[in-house]
C-alpha cells in the first residue's frame, strides 16, 4: 500500500524558516513525481511545489524564490525548505503523489507563521 508520512512543521515568526519532510512507502519512489500542497483555514487545498523524477522543481508563484523542494531517493523522502516565511504561508501542508490514477496524501502538518 502507498503511504506518505510527514514530519516537521511548527510555528515561526515572519521571516523565519521551517523544513518539512515526507517519507513514502509502497512505491518505487524514484519513479514518482512528488508534490507539496497546502490548505489554509476556510480555503481549498492548493498546489505549492512539484519535484519530478528527474529532480526538476516547479513552484507556485506565491512561494517561488522562498521555498525549495528536494528529494532523497535513497531514503524515499521529499523535503520542503521554507525560507522568509510570511503569515500567508500559514496552512496545513500535505505531501502528495499519484499512483495508478489515484491521489495519495500525507496526514497533513501545521505550519504557522506569526506576524
Helices and strands as residue ranges (DSSP letters): E 3-8, E 10-13, E 18-25, G 29-31, E 34-39, E 46-51, E 57-59, E 67-72, G 73-75, E 77-82, G 87-89, E 91-99, E 102-105, E 109-114
